[in-house]
Amino acid sequence: MIGALTLDQLRVLVTIEDTGSFSAAGRKLRRVQSAISHAIQALEDAQGVQLFDRSGRTPRFTDAGRVLAVQARQVLRQAEAFERTAQSMAAGLEPELSIAVDNFVPSGPVIRGLASLQRAFPDLTVTLFTEGIGAAERRVRDGSATLGMCALMPSTAQDLQASALTQITLVPVVAPSHPLATEARPLTREILAEHVQLILTDPSQRPGPSFSVVSPRVWRFVDITRRLEFLRAGFGWGTMPHHLVEADLAAGHLLRLSIEDPAVLPGSIGLFAIHDRRHPLGMGARWLLAELQRQGWGTTP
């Protein structure tokens, strides 16, 4: 009850609009017509607004009544959502789920997982952060994200629980205009070191942990998409997740460098879902993690 307003009065008002008359609303709500009339009269008296014109044989909505019936419907929907959310929380659903996803993680499985989560828990508030290298892990550590999805850097992350999601293939690429595209010699570490390498780096670190640094001359990027643009433009060479450059390789915008020695460049990297060991995951986070692990992420060639 808000002042003299009750949800039941709003439900009666909406039912009259749905059914077209007081008598039909009474039948739907299984009440006598006098009870319907009394509820509407009480609502009008409490709000000081005439909802129905009773000058004819059948009461008809006034302009004010039509507007307030729309708002009544919105209030009832919100009240139903409130009740569902409270029941879910009582059953163990967290009030809010914040997720941080770094730019190595393919979007497709994440989108499918979140879509399934929305269907399973439509009233769960979800906040999504898309992050550069290292930031998803930091968000989990500082508590601004409950669940992180990332490529873990080598570390002793004893405070984090890591669940494997998939392995992604890393591909060394270069633009067709770059000298390495026509290099006749085997691409050893020494040959690669002669050219600028475009790398990802964590801006919070100095100089920042970086994947597979070979060249003494590096251009550092926080945004993997921006780095891809510079690779296409021929400013240097670098390793990219295969799923992000597959179309460029097929179209000839980038060429795959033939580097066979895994000691020079790793062929793949693991992606993980992480959370703080000290804080057990809620129902929604556990459900999403299980859904992500159930999916066939696959590996890129």
C-alpha positions as a Markdown table, in Angstrom:
| # | Residue | x | y | z |
|---|---|---|---|---|
| 1 | Met | 0.0 | 0.0 | 0.0 |
| 2 | Ile | 1.4 | 3.4 | -1.0 |
| 3 | Gly | -0.7 | 5.9 | 1.1 |
| 4 | Ala | -4.2 | 4.8 | 0.3 |
| 5 | Leu | -3.2 | 3.1 | -3.0 |
| 6 | Thr | -3.1 | -0.7 | -3.2 |
| 7 | Leu | -1.8 | -3.1 | -5.9 |
| 8 | Asp | -5.2 | -4.7 | -5.8 |
| 9 | Gln | -6.9 | -1.5 | -6.9 |
| 10 | Leu | -4.5 | -1.2 | -9.8 |
| 11 | Arg | -5.1 | -4.8 | -10.8 |
| 12 | Val | -8.8 | -4.1 | -10.9 |
| 13 | Leu | -8.3 | -1.0 | -13.0 |
| 14 | Val | -6.1 | -2.9 | -15.5 |
| 15 | Thr | -8.5 | -5.9 | -15.6 |
| 16 | Ile | -11.4 | -3.5 | -16.5 |
| 17 | Glu | -9.4 | -2.2 | -19.4 |
| 18 | Asp | -8.5 | -5.7 | -20.5 |
| 19 | Thr | -12.0 | -7.1 | -20.3 |
| 20 | Gly | -14.0 | -4.0 | -21.3 |
| 21 | Ser | -16.4 | -3.7 | -18.4 |
| 22 | Phe | -16.9 | -3.9 | -14.6 |
| 23 | Ser | -19.0 | -7.0 | -14.9 |
| 24 | Ala | -16.4 | -8.8 | -17.1 |
| 25 | Ala | -13.6 | -7.8 | -14.8 |
| 26 | Gly | -15.6 | -9.2 | -11.9 |
| 27 | Arg | -15.9 | -12.5 | -13.7 |
| 28 | Lys | -12.3 | -12.7 | -14.5 |
| 29 | Leu | -11.2 | -11.8 | -10.9 |
| 30 | Arg | -14.1 | -14.0 | -9.5 |
| 31 | Arg | -15.6 | -11.1 | -7.6 |
| 32 | Val | -19.1 | -9.7 | -7.5 |
| 33 | Gln | -19.6 | -6.5 | -9.6 |
| 34 | Ser | -20.2 | -4.4 | -6.4 |
| 35 | Ala | -16.7 | -5.3 | -5.2 |
| 36 | Ile | -15.2 | -4.1 | -8.5 |
| 37 | Ser | -17.1 | -0.9 | -8.2 |
| 38 | His | -16.1 | -0.4 | -4.6 |
| 39 | Ala | -12.4 | -0.9 | -5.5 |
| 40 | Ile | -12.5 | 1.7 | -8.3 |
| 41 | Gln | -14.5 | 4.2 | -6.1 |
| 42 | Ala | -11.9 | 3.8 | -3.4 |
| 43 | Leu | -9.1 | 4.4 | -5.9 |
| 44 | Glu | -10.8 | 7.6 | -7.2 |
| 45 | Asp | -11.4 | 8.9 | -3.7 |
| 46 | Ala | -7.9 | 8.3 | -2.6 |
| 47 | Gln | -6.3 | 9.9 | -5.7 |
| 48 | Gly | -8.9 | 12.6 | -6.2 |
| 49 | Val | -9.2 | 11.7 | -9.9 |
| 50 | Gln | -12.3 | 10.5 | -11.8 |
| 51 | Leu | -11.3 | 7.4 | -13.7 |
| 52 | Phe | -14.7 | 6.6 | -15.3 |
| 53 | Asp | -17.5 | 8.6 | -16.8 |
| 54 | Arg | -20.7 | 7.1 | -15.3 |
| 55 | Ser | -23.2 | 9.3 | -17.1 |
| 56 | Gly | -24.2 | 6.5 | -19.5 |
| 57 | Arg | -25.5 | 3.0 | -19.0 |
| 58 | Thr | -21.9 | 1.6 | -19.0 |
| 59 | Pro | -19.0 | 3.4 | -17.2 |
| 60 | Arg | -16.4 | 4.6 | -19.7 |
| 61 | Phe | -12.8 | 5.6 | -19.1 |
| 62 | Thr | -12.1 | 9.3 | -18.8 |
| 63 | Asp | -8.9 | 10.6 | -20.4 |
| 64 | Ala | -7.3 | 10.6 | -16.9 |
| 65 | Gly | -8.4 | 7.0 | -16.4 |
| 66 | Arg | -6.8 | 5.8 | -19.7 |
| 67 | Val | -3.5 | 7.4 | -18.8 |
| 68 | Leu | -3.5 | 6.1 | -15.3 |
| 69 | Ala | -4.4 | 2.6 | -16.5 |
| 70 | Val | -1.2 | 2.6 | -18.5 |
| 71 | Gln | 0.8 | 3.6 | -15.5 |
| 72 | Ala | -1.0 | 1.0 | -13.3 |
| 73 | Arg | 0.1 | -1.7 | -15.8 |
| 74 | Gln | 3.7 | -0.5 | -15.5 |
| 75 | Val | 3.5 | -0.5 | -11.7 |
| 76 | Leu | 2.1 | -4.1 | -11.7 |
| 77 | Arg | 4.9 | -5.3 | -14.0 |
| 78 | Gln | 7.5 | -3.7 | -11.7 |
| 79 | Ala | 5.8 | -5.3 | -8.6 |
| 80 | Glu | 5.9 | -8.7 | -10.3 |
| 81 | Ala | 9.5 | -8.2 | -11.1 |
| 82 | Phe | 10.2 | -7.2 | -7.5 |
| 83 | Glu | 8.5 | -10.3 | -6.2 |
| 84 | Arg | 10.4 | -12.6 | -8.7 |
| 85 | Thr | 13.7 | -11.0 | -7.8 |
| 86 | Ala | 13.1 | -11.3 | -4.1 |
| 87 | Gln | 12.2 | -15.0 | -4.5 |
| 88 | Ser | 15.3 | -15.6 | -6.6 |
| 89 | Met | 17.5 | -13.9 | -4.0 |
| 90 | Ala | 16.0 | -16.0 | -1.3 |
| 91 | Ala | 16.9 | -19.1 | -3.3 |
| 92 | Gly | 20.6 | -17.9 | -3.7 |
| 93 | Leu | 20.6 | -15.6 | -6.7 |
| 94 | Glu | 23.0 | -12.7 | -6.3 |
| 95 | Pro | 21.5 | -9.2 | -6.4 |
| 96 | Glu | 23.9 | -8.2 | -9.3 |
| 97 | Leu | 26.5 | -9.9 | -11.4 |
| 98 | Ser | 29.4 | -8.0 | -12.8 |
| 99 | Ile | 31.6 | -9.6 | -15.5 |
| 100 | Ala | 34.9 | -8.4 | -17.1 |
| 101 | Val | 36.0 | -9.8 | -20.4 |
| 102 | Asp | 39.4 | -9.2 | -21.9 |
| 103 | Asn | 39.9 | -8.7 | -25.6 |
| 104 | Phe | 41.5 | -12.1 | -26.3 |
| 105 | Val | 38.1 | -13.8 | -25.5 |
| 106 | Pro | 36.0 | -14.5 | -28.6 |
| 107 | Ser | 32.7 | -12.6 | -28.5 |
| 108 | Gly | 30.4 | -15.4 | -29.8 |
| 109 | Pro | 30.5 | -17.8 | -26.9 |
| 110 | Val | 30.2 | -14.9 | -24.4 |
| 111 | Ile | 27.2 | -13.5 | -26.3 |
| 112 | Arg | 25.5 | -17.0 | -26.4 |
| 113 | Gly | 26.2 | -17.5 | -22.7 |
| 114 | Leu | 24.8 | -14.1 | -21.6 |
| 115 | Ala | 21.7 | -14.7 | -23.8 |
| 116 | Ser | 21.1 | -18.0 | -22.1 |
| 117 | Leu | 21.7 | -16.4 | -18.7 |
| 118 | Gln | 19.1 | -13.7 | -19.5 |
| 119 | Arg | 16.5 | -16.4 | -20.4 |
| 120 | Ala | 17.3 | -18.3 | -17.2 |
| 121 | Phe | 17.3 | -15.3 | -14.9 |
| 122 | Pro | 15.5 | -12.4 | -16.6 |
| 123 | Asp | 15.5 | -10.2 | -13.6 |
| 124 | Leu | 19.2 | -10.6 | -12.7 |
| 125 | Thr | 21.1 | -7.2 | -13.2 |
| 126 | Val | 24.2 | -7.8 | -15.2 |
| 127 | Thr | 27.0 | -5.3 | -15.7 |
| 128 | Leu | 29.6 | -6.1 | -18.4 |
| 129 | Phe | 33.1 | -4.6 | -18.7 |
| 130 | Thr | 35.1 | -5.2 | -21.9 |
| 131 | Glu | 38.8 | -4.8 | -21.0 |
| 132 | Gly | 42.3 | -4.7 | -22.3 |
| 133 | Ile | 45.0 | -7.1 | -21.3 |
| 134 | Gly | 45.3 | -7.5 | -17.5 |
| 135 | Ala | 42.2 | -5.4 | -16.6 |
| 136 | Ala | 39.7 | -8.2 | -16.2 |
| 137 | Glu | 42.1 | -9.8 | -13.7 |
| 138 | Arg | 42.4 | -6.5 | -11.8 |
| 139 | Arg | 38.7 | -6.0 | -11.7 |
| 140 | Val | 38.2 | -9.4 | -10.1 |
| 141 | Arg | 40.9 | -8.6 | -7.5 |
| 142 | Asp | 39.5 | -5.2 | -6.6 |
| 143 | Gly | 36.0 | -6.5 | -6.4 |
| 144 | Ser | 34.5 | -4.4 | -9.2 |
| 145 | Ala | 33.8 | -7.7 | -11.2 |
| 146 | Thr | 32.6 | -11.0 | -9.8 |
| 147 | Leu | 33.6 | -13.1 | -12.8 |
| 148 | Gly | 36.5 | -12.4 | -15.2 |
| 149 | Met | 37.2 | -14.0 | -18.6 |
| 150 | Cys | 40.8 | -13.6 | -19.7 |
| 151 | Ala | 44.0 | -15.0 | -20.9 |
| 152 | Leu | 45.9 | -15.4 | -17.7 |
| 153 | Met | 49.5 | -14.0 | -17.6 |
| 154 | Pro | 52.1 | -16.2 | -15.9 |
| 155 | Ser | 51.7 | -15.5 | -12.2 |
| 156 | Thr | 51.2 | -17.0 | -8.9 |
| 157 | Ala | 47.5 | -16.1 | -8.7 |
| 158 | Gln | 46.8 | -18.0 | -5.5 |
| 159 | Asp | 44.0 | -15.7 | -4.6 |
| 160 | Leu | 42.1 | -16.5 | -7.8 |
| 161 | Gln | 40.1 | -19.6 | -8.8 |
| 162 | Ala | 40.7 | -20.2 | -12.5 |
| 163 | Ser | 38.4 | -22.5 | -14.6 |
| 164 | Ala | 39.6 | -23.4 | -18.1 |
| 165 | Leu | 37.3 | -22.3 | -21.0 |
| 166 | Thr | 39.3 | -23.0 | -24.1 |
| 167 | Gln | 42.6 | -22.6 | -26.0 |
| 168 | Ile | 42.9 | -20.0 | -28.8 |
| 169 | Thr | 45.5 | -20.1 | -31.6 |
| 170 | Leu | 47.9 | -17.2 | -31.9 |
| 171 | Val | 48.9 | -16.4 | -35.4 |
| 172 | Pro | 52.0 | -14.3 | -36.4 |
| 173 | Val | 50.8 | -11.9 | -39.1 |
| 174 | Val | 52.1 | -9.1 | -41.3 |
| 175 | Ala | 50.7 | -6.9 | -44.0 |
| 176 | Pro | 51.6 | -7.9 | -47.6 |
| 177 | Ser | 53.5 | -4.6 | -48.0 |
| 178 | His | 55.8 | -5.4 | -45.1 |
| 179 | Pro | 59.4 | -6.6 | -45.8 |
| 180 | Leu | 58.7 | -9.8 | -43.8 |
| 181 | Ala | 56.1 | -10.8 | -46.3 |
| 182 | Thr | 58.7 | -11.4 | -48.9 |
| 183 | Glu | 61.6 | -12.5 | -46.6 |
| 184 | Ala | 63.4 | -15.5 | -48.2 |
| 185 | Arg | 65.4 | -16.5 | -45.1 |
| 186 | Pro | 63.9 | -18.7 | -42.4 |
| 187 | Leu | 62.1 | -16.5 | -39.9 |
| 188 | Thr | 64.3 | -17.0 | -36.8 |
| 189 | Arg | 64.2 | -14.9 | -33.7 |
| 190 | Glu | 67.1 | -12.8 | -35.1 |
| 191 | Ile | 65.3 | -12.0 | -38.4 |
| 192 | Leu | 62.1 | -11.1 | -36.5 |
| 193 | Ala | 64.0 | -8.8 | -34.2 |
| 194 | Glu | 65.1 | -6.7 | -37.1 |
| 195 | His | 61.6 | -5.3 | -37.4 |
| 196 | Val | 59.1 | -3.4 | -35.3 |
| 197 | Gln | 56.9 | -5.7 | -33.3 |
| 198 | Leu | 53.3 | -4.5 | -32.4 |
| 199 | Ile | 52.4 | -5.9 | -29.0 |
| 200 | Leu | 49.7 | -5.7 | -26.4 |
| 201 | Thr | 50.6 | -4.3 | -23.0 |
| 202 | Asp | 49.0 | -3.6 | -19.7 |
| 203 | Pro | 48.9 | 0.2 | -19.2 |
| 204 | Ser | 48.9 | -0.2 | -15.4 |
| 205 | Gln | 52.3 | -1.8 | -15.4 |
| 206 | Arg | 55.7 | -0.3 | -16.4 |
| 207 | Pro | 56.8 | -1.3 | -18.9 |
| 208 | Gly | 54.0 | -3.8 | -18.7 |
| 209 | Pro | 53.8 | -7.6 | -19.2 |
| 210 | Ser | 53.6 | -8.4 | -22.8 |
| 211 | Phe | 52.9 | -11.5 | -24.8 |
| 212 | Ser | 55.9 | -13.0 | -26.8 |
| 213 | Val | 58.2 | -10.0 | -27.1 |
| 214 | Val | 61.0 | -10.8 | -29.6 |
| 215 | Ser | 62.0 | -7.5 | -31.1 |
| 216 | Pro | 63.9 | -4.8 | -29.2 |
| 217 | Arg | 61.7 | -2.3 | -31.1 |
| 218 | Val | 58.1 | -2.4 | -30.0 |
| 219 | Trp | 55.0 | -0.4 | -30.4 |
| 220 | Arg | 52.7 | -0.9 | -27.4 |
| 221 | Phe | 48.9 | -1.1 | -27.7 |
| 222 | Val | 46.2 | -1.4 | -25.1 |
| 223 | Asp | 43.4 | -1.9 | -27.6 |
| 224 | Ile | 43.7 | -5.1 | -29.7 |
| 225 | Thr | 41.5 | -3.6 | -32.4 |
| 226 | Arg | 43.7 | -0.6 | -32.8 |
| 227 | Arg | 46.7 | -2.9 | -33.0 |
| 228 | Leu | 45.0 | -4.8 | -35.8 |
| 229 | Glu | 44.5 | -1.6 | -37.8 |
| 230 | Phe | 48.3 | -0.8 | -37.5 |
| 231 | Leu | 49.2 | -4.4 | -38.6 |
| 232 | Arg | 47.0 | -4.0 | -41.7 |
| 233 | Ala | 48.8 | -0.7 | -42.4 |
| 234 | Gly | 52.2 | -2.4 | -42.4 |
| 235 | Phe | 53.8 | -0.7 | -39.5 |
| 236 | Gly | 55.1 | -3.9 | -38.0 |
| 237 | Trp | 54.4 | -7.6 | -37.3 |
| 238 | Gly | 52.6 | -9.2 | -34.4 |
| 239 | Thr | 50.7 | -12.2 | -33.1 |
| 240 | Met | 46.9 | -12.1 | -33.1 |
| 241 | Pro | 44.2 | -14.5 | -32.0 |
| 242 | His | 43.2 | -16.4 | -35.1 |
| 243 | His | 39.5 | -15.7 | -34.7 |
| 244 | Leu | 40.2 | -11.9 | -35.0 |
| 245 | Val | 42.3 | -12.1 | -38.2 |
| 246 | Glu | 40.6 | -15.0 | -40.0 |
| 247 | Ala | 38.7 | -12.7 | -42.4 |
| 248 | Asp | 41.8 | -10.6 | -43.1 |
| 249 | Leu | 43.9 | -13.7 | -43.9 |
| 250 | Ala | 41.2 | -15.0 | -46.3 |
| 251 | Ala | 41.0 | -11.6 | -48.0 |
| 252 | Gly | 44.7 | -11.2 | -48.3 |
| 253 | His | 44.8 | -8.1 | -46.1 |
| 254 | Leu | 47.2 | -9.9 | -43.8 |
| 255 | Leu | 49.7 | -12.8 | -44.3 |
| 256 | Arg | 50.5 | -15.5 | -41.9 |
| 257 | Leu | 54.2 | -15.7 | -41.1 |
| 258 | Ser | 55.7 | -19.2 | -41.1 |
| 259 | Ile | 57.4 | -19.5 | -37.7 |
| 260 | Glu | 57.7 | -23.1 | -36.6 |
| 261 | Asp | 59.8 | -22.7 | -33.4 |
| 262 | Pro | 57.5 | -22.5 | -30.3 |
| 263 | Ala | 60.4 | -21.2 | -28.4 |
| 264 | Val | 60.1 | -18.0 | -30.4 |
| 265 | Leu | 56.3 | -17.6 | -30.4 |
| 266 | Pro | 53.7 | -19.8 | -28.6 |
| 267 | Gly | 51.1 | -21.4 | -30.8 |
| 268 | Ser | 48.2 | -20.9 | -28.4 |
| 269 | Ile | 47.1 | -19.4 | -25.1 |
| 270 | Gly | 44.6 | -20.6 | -22.6 |
| 271 | Leu | 41.4 | -18.6 | -21.7 |
| 272 | Phe | 40.0 | -18.9 | -18.2 |
| 273 | Ala | 37.1 | -17.8 | -16.2 |
| 274 | Ile | 38.4 | -16.4 | -12.9 |
| 275 | His | 36.9 | -15.3 | -9.5 |
| 276 | Asp | 38.2 | -14.5 | -6.1 |
| 277 | Arg | 38.6 | -17.6 | -4.0 |
| 278 | Arg | 37.5 | -15.7 | -0.9 |
| 279 | His | 34.0 | -15.0 | -2.3 |
| 280 | Pro | 32.0 | -18.0 | -3.5 |
| 281 | Leu | 30.1 | -17.5 | -6.7 |
| 282 | Gly | 26.4 | -16.9 | -6.6 |
| 283 | Met | 23.7 | -18.8 | -8.4 |
| 284 | Gly | 23.8 | -16.7 | -11.6 |
| 285 | Ala | 27.6 | -16.7 | -11.8 |
| 286 | Arg | 27.8 | -20.5 | -11.3 |
| 287 | Trp | 25.1 | -21.0 | -13.9 |
| 288 | Leu | 27.0 | -18.8 | -16.4 |
| 289 | Leu | 30.3 | -20.5 | -15.8 |
| 290 | Ala | 28.8 | -23.9 | -16.3 |
| 291 | Glu | 27.1 | -22.7 | -19.5 |
| 292 | Leu | 30.4 | -21.3 | -20.9 |
| 293 | Gln | 32.2 | -24.5 | -20.1 |
| 294 | Arg | 29.4 | -26.6 | -21.7 |
| 295 | Gln | 29.6 | -24.7 | -25.0 |
| 296 | Gly | 31.8 | -25.9 | -27.8 |
| 297 | Trp | 34.3 | -23.0 | -28.0 |
| 298 | Gly | 36.4 | -25.0 | -30.4 |
| 299 | Thr | 40.0 | -24.0 | -31.4 |
| 300 | Thr | 41.1 | -22.1 | -34.4 |
| 301 | Pro | 43.4 | -23.7 | -37.0 |
